[in-house]
Amino acid sequence: MEYLTETEECSPNSSTMDARPLFQTLLTLAEDNVAFFQNVPTETGQRFLATFTTIREHARCLEPMLDHFSAIYHIFDLDEHTPANGYRSLAQTVRCCVAHIIHKSRYVAANRRSIFFRTNHNCSELEAYCVALTQLRALVYLAQHLLTQNRPGYLFNHEDRGLSEQFLREYVTMQKGCFYGRCMGFQVRIGAAAILQNRGGETHTP
């Protein structure tokens, strides 16, 4: 099993990397924590179990989605010297969220038996990132839908066919608050994220 460091998981160039090692690392950690918390009957233990179970489901669904994106998003770049477009940005944001979940999952796996382990704090952190990943999965689904509706190679749809109204309805139902608070700034560099979180009254410590 190939394990990535947190820096590699969310580097600026990670959108061009194979998603398989990243998601296999997440799945391995989720499975390990699910197996452990299945035998913890406390309220917090069951919250951990529910969160890691959901994370496992998201990982299994998101890996093939990002693999598909990586095969086609170069089509929408301005040119070969400017590898940037909305699909790349979305894939990179998902990777950064997954990287933070991996970091927290490793911490939980290493410290869950310790008497100094802050169960409620760490569970709340994971729950927050799990909700963010849920919303990112919804965005990836919408992006895939957009790809199927647009003409090949076109970033925008010139024949609306009700897409604007549909996307607006989906946007209204999304939980946008999950990208603030504990998760604020997860998609930027660690130093900048810490500044944003401190200004928002949150800390990003185990």
C-alpha beads as a LAMMPS data file, in Angstrom:
LAMMPS data file: protein, C-alpha beads

206 atoms
205 bonds

1 atom types
1 bond types

-500.0 500.0 xlo xhi
-500.0 500.0 ylo yhi
-500.0 500.0 zlo zhi

Masses

1 110.0

Atoms # bond

1 1 1 0.000 0.000 0.000
2 1 1 1.391 3.398 -0.995
3 1 1 0.920 6.080 1.650
4 1 1 1.192 9.750 0.835
5 1 1 2.320 12.540 3.093
6 1 1 -0.170 15.304 3.806
7 1 1 1.885 17.740 1.692
8 1 1 1.767 15.420 -1.330
9 1 1 -1.958 14.798 -0.899
10 1 1 -2.848 18.463 -1.317
11 1 1 -0.011 19.920 -3.372
12 1 1 -0.770 22.404 -6.180
13 1 1 0.103 19.719 -8.739
14 1 1 -1.905 16.936 -7.101
15 1 1 -4.795 17.356 -9.547
16 1 1 -2.612 15.630 -12.164
17 1 1 -1.721 12.720 -9.861
18 1 1 -3.352 9.290 -9.800
19 1 1 -6.225 9.443 -7.321
20 1 1 -5.985 5.756 -6.411
21 1 1 -3.275 5.940 -3.690
22 1 1 -5.044 8.886 -2.051
23 1 1 -8.399 7.140 -1.828
24 1 1 -6.895 3.773 -0.927
25 1 1 -5.197 5.454 2.030
26 1 1 -8.503 7.009 3.060
27 1 1 -10.363 3.703 2.681
28 1 1 -7.769 1.819 4.729
29 1 1 -7.990 4.345 7.561
30 1 1 -11.790 4.438 7.430
31 1 1 -12.035 0.639 7.549
32 1 1 -9.655 0.475 10.501
33 1 1 -11.570 3.103 12.457
34 1 1 -14.954 1.546 11.604
35 1 1 -13.731 -1.806 12.937
36 1 1 -12.568 -0.160 16.157
37 1 1 -15.602 2.014 16.886
38 1 1 -18.049 -0.804 16.160
39 1 1 -17.076 -2.056 19.606
40 1 1 -17.362 1.309 21.378
41 1 1 -20.954 1.628 22.658
42 1 1 -20.698 5.240 23.852
43 1 1 -22.553 8.065 22.124
44 1 1 -19.314 9.553 20.788
45 1 1 -18.130 6.132 19.664
46 1 1 -21.296 5.688 17.620
47 1 1 -20.833 9.165 16.137
48 1 1 -17.309 8.180 15.081
49 1 1 -18.708 4.966 13.588
50 1 1 -21.375 6.801 11.583
51 1 1 -18.874 9.388 10.343
52 1 1 -16.213 6.905 9.241
53 1 1 -18.883 4.765 7.558
54 1 1 -20.048 7.786 5.560
55 1 1 -16.466 8.759 4.706
56 1 1 -15.862 5.228 3.417
57 1 1 -18.912 5.462 1.160
58 1 1 -17.825 8.844 -0.215
59 1 1 -14.310 7.555 -0.908
60 1 1 -15.629 4.617 -2.913
61 1 1 -17.838 6.869 -5.038
62 1 1 -15.475 9.813 -5.506
63 1 1 -12.424 7.875 -6.706
64 1 1 -13.925 6.827 -10.084
65 1 1 -15.452 10.291 -10.500
66 1 1 -12.072 12.019 -10.115
67 1 1 -10.447 9.436 -12.371
68 1 1 -12.966 10.389 -15.052
69 1 1 -12.271 14.096 -14.539
70 1 1 -8.515 13.571 -14.817
71 1 1 -9.004 11.957 -18.218
72 1 1 -10.944 14.866 -19.721
73 1 1 -10.335 18.151 -17.906
74 1 1 -7.261 19.005 -20.004
75 1 1 -9.731 19.543 -22.877
76 1 1 -11.040 22.667 -21.141
77 1 1 -7.671 24.322 -20.410
78 1 1 -6.994 27.669 -22.067
79 1 1 -3.927 26.134 -23.699
80 1 1 -1.296 23.494 -22.942
81 1 1 0.697 26.012 -20.898
82 1 1 -2.287 27.039 -18.752
83 1 1 -3.623 23.909 -17.014
84 1 1 -6.564 25.527 -15.253
85 1 1 -10.340 25.313 -15.404
86 1 1 -13.289 24.757 -13.090
87 1 1 -13.134 20.970 -13.291
88 1 1 -9.485 20.967 -12.229
89 1 1 -10.293 23.355 -9.372
90 1 1 -13.131 21.157 -8.138
91 1 1 -10.971 18.023 -8.261
92 1 1 -8.199 19.822 -6.363
93 1 1 -10.659 21.013 -3.704
94 1 1 -11.915 17.456 -3.212
95 1 1 -8.334 16.224 -2.855
96 1 1 -7.579 18.860 -0.231
97 1 1 -10.666 17.919 1.761
98 1 1 -9.707 14.245 1.560
99 1 1 -6.155 15.127 2.652
100 1 1 -7.459 16.803 5.805
101 1 1 -9.708 13.834 6.553
102 1 1 -6.750 11.471 6.126
103 1 1 -4.675 13.591 8.505
104 1 1 -7.424 13.569 11.142
105 1 1 -8.180 9.872 10.603
106 1 1 -4.527 8.989 11.166
107 1 1 -4.539 11.012 14.373
108 1 1 -7.678 9.252 15.596
109 1 1 -6.271 5.806 14.755
110 1 1 -3.027 6.562 16.586
111 1 1 -4.554 8.126 19.713
112 1 1 -8.056 6.670 20.170
113 1 1 -6.954 4.432 23.061
114 1 1 -5.186 7.225 24.938
115 1 1 -6.774 8.645 28.101
116 1 1 -5.776 12.081 26.793
117 1 1 -7.673 11.629 23.513
118 1 1 -10.223 14.424 23.112
119 1 1 -13.086 12.315 21.830
120 1 1 -15.764 14.963 21.385
121 1 1 -13.413 17.522 19.803
122 1 1 -11.926 15.066 17.316
123 1 1 -15.326 13.615 16.485
124 1 1 -16.728 17.095 15.815
125 1 1 -13.771 17.860 13.534
126 1 1 -14.341 14.701 11.511
127 1 1 -18.081 15.296 11.317
128 1 1 -17.482 18.795 9.950
129 1 1 -15.140 17.568 7.217
130 1 1 -17.493 14.703 6.419
131 1 1 -20.323 17.174 5.783
132 1 1 -17.989 19.242 3.573
133 1 1 -17.047 16.109 1.622
134 1 1 -20.745 15.297 1.220
135 1 1 -21.356 18.678 -0.389
136 1 1 -18.267 18.347 -2.589
137 1 1 -19.539 14.983 -3.785
138 1 1 -22.809 16.699 -4.736
139 1 1 -20.843 19.332 -6.666
140 1 1 -18.864 16.632 -8.471
141 1 1 -22.141 14.970 -9.430
142 1 1 -23.443 18.276 -10.819
143 1 1 -20.193 18.802 -12.724
144 1 1 -20.519 15.338 -14.247
145 1 1 -24.091 16.141 -15.241
146 1 1 -22.859 19.338 -16.878
147 1 1 -20.278 17.362 -18.853
148 1 1 -22.935 15.028 -20.214
149 1 1 -25.200 17.924 -21.225
150 1 1 -22.573 20.090 -22.940
151 1 1 -21.209 19.541 -26.399
152 1 1 -17.803 17.771 -26.375
153 1 1 -15.028 20.242 -25.606
154 1 1 -17.365 23.057 -24.548
155 1 1 -17.131 24.370 -21.003
156 1 1 -20.500 26.152 -21.189
157 1 1 -23.819 25.015 -22.537
158 1 1 -25.121 27.188 -25.364
159 1 1 -28.511 25.489 -25.357
160 1 1 -29.710 25.989 -21.801
161 1 1 -32.489 23.371 -21.761
162 1 1 -33.411 24.226 -18.173
163 1 1 -29.917 23.642 -16.773
164 1 1 -29.692 27.093 -15.166
165 1 1 -32.886 26.565 -13.179
166 1 1 -31.839 23.054 -12.186
167 1 1 -28.425 24.158 -10.950
168 1 1 -29.952 27.074 -9.064
169 1 1 -32.344 24.701 -7.297
170 1 1 -29.470 22.400 -6.362
171 1 1 -27.400 25.338 -5.106
172 1 1 -30.209 26.555 -2.839
173 1 1 -30.508 23.139 -1.181
174 1 1 -26.769 22.773 -0.478
175 1 1 -25.326 23.249 3.010
176 1 1 -22.887 26.080 2.392
177 1 1 -22.186 26.687 6.080
178 1 1 -20.072 23.521 6.264
179 1 1 -17.229 25.314 4.448
180 1 1 -16.844 27.782 7.317
181 1 1 -15.938 27.265 10.964
182 1 1 -13.818 24.155 11.436
183 1 1 -13.355 23.658 7.682
184 1 1 -12.585 27.248 6.727
185 1 1 -9.602 27.509 4.400
186 1 1 -8.942 23.770 4.046
187 1 1 -8.301 24.232 0.317
188 1 1 -5.461 26.762 0.782
189 1 1 -1.969 26.430 2.184
190 1 1 -1.689 25.441 5.847
191 1 1 -0.404 28.845 7.024
192 1 1 -3.202 30.755 5.327
193 1 1 -5.809 28.281 6.582
194 1 1 -4.629 28.788 10.173
195 1 1 -5.033 32.559 9.831
196 1 1 -8.559 32.173 8.449
197 1 1 -9.547 29.722 11.176
198 1 1 -8.145 31.891 13.967
199 1 1 -10.004 34.914 12.623
200 1 1 -13.157 32.844 12.585
201 1 1 -12.699 31.799 16.176
202 1 1 -11.720 28.217 15.348
203 1 1 -8.452 26.371 15.851
204 1 1 -7.168 23.477 13.799
205 1 1 -5.373 21.443 16.432
206 1 1 -5.805 17.793 17.410

Bonds

1 1 1 2
2 1 2 3
3 1 3 4
4 1 4 5
5 1 5 6
6 1 6 7
7 1 7 8
8 1 8 9
9 1 9 10
10 1 10 11
11 1 11 12
12 1 12 13
13 1 13 14
14 1 14 15
15 1 15 16
16 1 16 17
17 1 17 18
18 1 18 19
19 1 19 20
20 1 20 21
21 1 21 22
22 1 22 23
23 1 23 24
24 1 24 25
25 1 25 26
26 1 26 27
27 1 27 28
28 1 28 29
29 1 29 30
30 1 30 31
31 1 31 32
32 1 32 33
33 1 33 34
34 1 34 35
35 1 35 36
36 1 36 37
37 1 37 38
38 1 38 39
39 1 39 40
40 1 40 41
41 1 41 42
42 1 42 43
43 1 43 44
44 1 44 45
45 1 45 46
46 1 46 47
47 1 47 48
48 1 48 49
49 1 49 50
50 1 50 51
51 1 51 52
52 1 52 53
53 1 53 54
54 1 54 55
55 1 55 56
56 1 56 57
57 1 57 58
58 1 58 59
59 1 59 60
60 1 60 61
61 1 61 62
62 1 62 63
63 1 63 64
64 1 64 65
65 1 65 66
66 1 66 67
67 1 67 68
68 1 68 69
69 1 69 70
70 1 70 71
71 1 71 72
72 1 72 73
73 1 73 74
74 1 74 75
75 1 75 76
76 1 76 77
77 1 77 78
78 1 78 79
79 1 79 80
80 1 80 81
81 1 81 82
82 1 82 83
83 1 83 84
84 1 84 85
85 1 85 86
86 1 86 87
87 1 87 88
88 1 88 89
89 1 89 90
90 1 90 91
91 1 91 92
92 1 92 93
93 1 93 94
94 1 94 95
95 1 95 96
96 1 96 97
97 1 97 98
98 1 98 99
99 1 99 100
100 1 100 101
101 1 101 102
102 1 102 103
103 1 103 104
104 1 104 105
105 1 105 106
106 1 106 107
107 1 107 108
108 1 108 109
109 1 109 110
110 1 110 111
111 1 111 112
112 1 112 113
113 1 113 114
114 1 114 115
115 1 115 116
116 1 116 117
117 1 117 118
118 1 118 119
119 1 119 120
120 1 120 121
121 1 121 122
122 1 122 123
123 1 123 124
124 1 124 125
125 1 125 126
126 1 126 127
127 1 127 128
128 1 128 129
129 1 129 130
130 1 130 131
131 1 131 132
132 1 132 133
133 1 133 134
134 1 134 135
135 1 135 136
136 1 136 137
137 1 137 138
138 1 138 139
139 1 139 140
140 1 140 141
141 1 141 142
142 1 142 143
143 1 143 144
144 1 144 145
145 1 145 146
146 1 146 147
147 1 147 148
148 1 148 149
149 1 149 150
150 1 150 151
151 1 151 152
152 1 152 153
153 1 153 154
154 1 154 155
155 1 155 156
156 1 156 157
157 1 157 158
158 1 158 159
159 1 159 160
160 1 160 161
161 1 161 162
162 1 162 163
163 1 163 164
164 1 164 165
165 1 165 166
166 1 166 167
167 1 167 168
168 1 168 169
169 1 169 170
170 1 170 171
171 1 171 172
172 1 172 173
173 1 173 174
174 1 174 175
175 1 175 176
176 1 176 177
177 1 177 178
178 1 178 179
179 1 179 180
180 1 180 181
181 1 181 182
182 1 182 183
183 1 183 184
184 1 184 185
185 1 185 186
186 1 186 187
187 1 187 188
188 1 188 189
189 1 189 190
190 1 190 191
191 1 191 192
192 1 192 193
193 1 193 194
194 1 194 195
195 1 195 196
196 1 196 197
197 1 197 198
198 1 198 199
199 1 199 200
200 1 200 201
201 1 201 202
202 1 202 203
203 1 203 204
204 1 204 205
205 1 205 206
